[in-house]
Amino acid sequence: MESVAAEKKQSESNNGDSTNTAHSVLDSSSLSDNSSEALERQARDLKAGLHPLKHKFVFWYTRRTPGVRSQASYEDNIKKIVDFSTVEGFWVSYCHLARPASLPSPTDLHLFKEGIRPLWEDSANCNGGKWIIRFKKVVSGRFWEDLVLALVGDQLDYGDNICGAVLSIRFNEDILSVWNRNASDHQAVMALRDSIKRHLKLPHSYVMEYKAHDASLRDNSSYRNTWLRG
């Protein structure tokens, strides 16, 4: 939605000194919408003078425990931060999030459509996979913000096939990933790759990798042993 990006400049002026402590992401703390619920929500938001988004979203936060790799421990560490369904709600939430550079390693920051948990086993994710991009830490924050704006504004191709996005803070690099519902739909997978490249304006030197979630379940790894590069 163009209004999301249009308010970006104004939000930056209000952002001020928004760097938070590494202990918190906020200052103080199946399908997403079905069509009828989405229409009702959008009507309420419009009546209230707000600018409704196509989907309702949730920010999640995971602080990984170094050396502990079990799926149970990962699921226990996923914490919901905030949800939003309007342009105004997005900027209120986003401007109070810690910047990626201030987050400890290893940490994951997730943005997913409401009703989808950032887990491989979730019913919306289990048949899907993710595109993976590795960044130097000095530039990851800018690319993450561009990706968030594209996702919230429904700017990426095959948007209904997208579940969410993850920023993974690691020791020597940061990793962005975009999750989709169907890893076997080659056309949708490749169109999503091209759309991500276009919206992020990725330099040609960057390599994107794809990995299905069932492969991640088998090797208990998010980013190793990818099977498609492009």
Summary of the structure (lengths in Angstrom):
residues: 230
radius of gyration: 16.9
end to end distance: 27.2
largest distance: 50.0
contacts: 703
relative contact order: 0.15
helix: 37%
strand: 26%
